[in-house]
Amino acid sequence: MAELIISISGMRGLIGENLTPEVVAAYGCAFGAFLQDQKPDKKLTVAVGRDSRPSGQMVFSAVAAGLTASGINIIDLGICSTPGVGIMVRHLGCDGGVIITASHNPIPWNGIKLLLDNGIAPPRLMAEDIIGRYHQRAFRLADSLHCGKITCNGQTPRVHTEKVMAVVNPALIAEKHYKVVLDSVNGAGGVAGRCLLEKLGCEVIPLNIEPTGLFAHTPEPTAENLTDLCHEVKQHKADIGFAQDPDADRLAIVDQQGRYIGEEYTLALAAKYVFSKQSGTAAANLSTSRMIDDIAAAAGGTVIRTAVGEANVAEAMLKHNCIIGGEGNGGVIDLRVGPVRDSLVAMALVLQLMAETGKSVGQLADEIGRYVMVKTKYPADKPQAQAIIEKAKTIFPDARIDTTDGCRFDLSDGWIHIRTSNTEPIMRVIMETKDTETARRWTEQIEAIRKEVL
C-alpha cells in the first residue's frame, strides 16, 4: 500500500487505501484545534471547496465532520478551483480554508490543502504544528451545543472572475475577439474559466469542460497529455489554447499553430506583461526557468528564488512586495487577485499582453527565447534522493550549491535541481541549459547515479 503523504503542501493519498474517512476527519480536527489556538475567543468559520473528483463529496463529509466536531462553522463552496477558495476565504472574512483536491494526480488520488485567513497555505512551522496535532490526536472537540454548522455559497465563479477582470483591460481584449480553446480536463476550473473568457469577449471552444471528475486525459498539463488540445486549436484556427489542471491553479498554453508552448512559458509571459508596466521584484521557485530572470533584468527588476511550493513563493511575495510570482509548473500568482496560483489570472494577463502588443502568443514566446529544459521523475524516498544528491556533488564539484529545497547545482552553462516531491512519492530532477548536448550529458550522468543508488 502506498504511503499517505503529509507535508507542507497538505495531505494526499489513495481513496480506499490510506485516505480514509477516519484519516480525513482527524486531519480536520487537527486543523480545527490549530485555528482555535490562533483565535481562542472567536466562533470560527472555514470555507471548504473541492475539485470535481468523484471522491470529493466523501472527503468533504469527513473533513466537515472533523471541523464541525471542533466547533467550527463551515461555508460549503461546492465544486470550485483552488484559487477560488483562496479568494472566498478573504472575500467572506473566513478564519481559514480547506481545498479538497489532488491537483494533477490521477483519479484514484485525493487530498486536502489548508489555507490561513489570508488565503495562503500555512508556512512550514505552522504546517508542522498541524501535522503534529494530527499524529498526537491533540484535538479540542465541542460539546453537543457548540458543534459547528454548515451553510452553502455558490458565488465563487462570479467573485473570482470579477477580481481577475479588475487587473486587466477587458474592453481592449474584447476588441480582438480572440478565439480560445479551453481544456479544463473535466476538473473544477471550467465554469469560472469559461465565464472569464466570455466576459473578455472571447469566442470559447470548450473541451472537457464539464466538471465530472472523470478526466478525459492524464490530468497533468504536459505536452504528451494535450495532443487533443493542440489538434483542436489547429482545427478551429483558434488564436490560443489554454489547459487547466483539475483544481485550476496551473495553466499550460498552446499557440495559434497548435504548438505546445508549455507551462514554463505561462509565468514568463505573465511576467513579460507585468514588467512592461513597471519594474520591481518577482518571486519564483528554484525549479522555474531562468526566462523570468531575463525578463526581470531587461526591465531593471530582480527575482527572488524560493523552495518549491506555493506557500513559499507567496510568503516571499508578501515579504518583498513582489509585482508577480509563481512556479514553472504553470502557476502564476498576482497579489492584486490573491496569493494563490491562479489559471484565470494567467489567462487574463497573457491575453492582455497579446492585445496590447498586437502579437500572437507564438510570436511573444519566440521573442522571450528558449532554453533546453528537461524534467524527469522517479519513484524514490527521501533517503534515496539524498544519496543521489551526495553522489551528484562529486560529479559536479564546481557547481554553486543551494540546499534550500533538495539541492540545486548552478553551473556556468545551466542548472540542475534534485528534490523529493511534497505531493507524490517521487524524486524530481529538473535541469535547464542553453544547448541539447549539455542536457543530454547531464541526463546521462544523473541516470547513472540513479541506477547505482536505486
Buried (B, 14 or more C-beta within 10 A) or exposed (E): EEEBBBBBBBBBBBBEEBBBBEBBBBBBBBBBBBBBEBEEEEEBBBBBBBBBBEBBEBBBEBBBBBBBBBBBBBBBBBBBBBBBBBBBBBBBEBBBBBBBBBBBBEBBBBBBBBBBBBBBBBBBEBBEBBBEBBEEEBBBEBEEEEBBEEEEBEBBBEBBBBBBBEBBBBEBBBEBEBBBBBBBBBBBBBBBBBBBBBBBBBBBBBBBBBBBBEBBBEBBBBBEBBEBBBBBBBEBEBBBBBBBBBBBBBBBBBBBEBBBBBBBBBBBBBBBBBBBEEEBBBBBBBBBBBBBBBBBEEBEBBBBBBBBBBBBBBBBBBEBEBBBBBBBBBBBBBBEBBBBBBBBBBBBBBBBBBBBBEBBBBEBBEEBEBBBBBBBEBEBEEEBBBBBBEBBEEBBEEBEEBEBBBBBBBBEEBBBBBBBBBBBBBBBBBBBBBEEEBBEEBBEBBEEBBEEBE
